[in-house]
Amino acid sequence: MIIAKDPSWLLSEFVLIPIKGNRILLFGRSMIDREGTPYLHLSIHEICSGRVGPAVWCYHGHGDSNISLLRPMKSMTNALGITFGVHSSTHTQLFDISTSIEKDYPLTEAGRLNYHRELSLGTEFKDISLSRI
């Protein structure tokens, strides 16, 4: 069962994303309070006997307006195997999750994909996988 921590928040979307190992990432976004602040929830859970266990790592907090634009993508370049992208018509900004305790905010900028002008016209980027060449 997934519920918002505070009854005044509106949970607009959540996704369970398999990550490397026997783990799953719960990605919730746009939990918005009465003031209109966007919230981000990320938690990593172990899978035991086909069931999702308690969180082994968790982040819940507010962020900027880009939270509503984050899209998960598979990645071969980081430890969790998942990267988030913020798409625009000319590029995608890439963000990795940092589970370091010292970080106040878990998303760190990992790079940027620039699109060729002809590709960005009328093309939808739904499934993007990143890999090392």
N, C-alpha and C positions, 0 to 999 in steps of 0.2 A: 504494500500500500504506500502510495506517495502522496503526501499532503504538504501544504505550505506551512512554515514554522509559525507564521502569524496569520490569523484569519482575515486581516485586512489586505493581504497580498493576493494578487491574481496570478495563478500559474498558467501562463499562456502556452507553454510547450515544454516537454521533456523527452529525451531520447536515451535509450540504453545502447551503448556502443561497445562491442567486444574490443578489448585491447590485448596486447601481448601477454602471454601466460594464461593462467586460469583466473582472469580478472575481467571486470566489466566497468565501464565508466558511465555514471549517470550524469547527463548534461541537461540542466534545466535553465531556461532563460526567460527574461521578461517577467519575473515575479515582481510586480509593480505595486508599490504602496500607494496610499491616498495622495501623496505629493507627486506621483508620476516618476519616481526614481526607478531606473531599470536595475534589476538584480540578476546575478549569475550564481548558479549552484553547480558545483563540480564535486563528485565524490567517486572514489575508486572502491569497488567491492570485490571480495573473493567469491568465487563460485564453488560451492561444496555440495556434492551429491545432487547436482542439477538445480540447486537453489542459490539465490543471491544472499550472501551473508552481510553482516554489519560492515559499515564503512571502515576501511583501513587508512583512508586519507580523505579529507573533506575541506572544501572552501565554500563559503556562502557570504556574499557581500555585494555591494553596489559597484557599478562601473559606469563607463561612459555610454553614449548612445549607440556605439558600435556593437554592443552586446546583442541587440536584436538582429544584427546582420551576420553574426558568426555562423559558419557552416562547417560541420566536421568533414574531414577528408582523411583517407588512409595515407600513412607516411612510412617510408622505409628509413627515414633519417633520424628518428628520435626513439628514445627508450620505450615509450608507450605505444608507438605505432599509430598515433593519431595526431593530426595537426588541424587547426582551425583556420578558415579563410574568411576574409571580408572582401566580397567581390564588388568591383565597379566596372564601368564599361571599358576601362583601359588597363586595369591591373587587378591582382588579388594580393592583399597583404596576408602573410602567413604568421600564425602564432602557435607556439608550442606551450605545453603545460609544464610548469616548474613546480614540483612537489616539495621544494626546499622550504624548510621552516622559516628561514630568514626573510622570505618574500612576503610582502603585504598583499600582492595581487598575483595570481598564479600564471597569467598569460604573458609570455615574453615574445617580442617580435622576432621571428625566425627568418624572415626574408620577404621577397616580393616577386610575383610573376607578372611580367609586363606582356600585354597582348599586342600582336601585330594589328594595325588599324583595320585591315580587311577582316580579320578574325572576329573582332569585337562587334561588328555590325550584324545584328540579328542572330548571333550564336548564343546558345545556352550552355553554360558549364555546370552540368549537374553532377557528374561523376568524374572527379579528378584524382588521380593517384600520383604520388610523388615517389620518385625512385632516384637512386644514385646512378650516374652513368659512368 
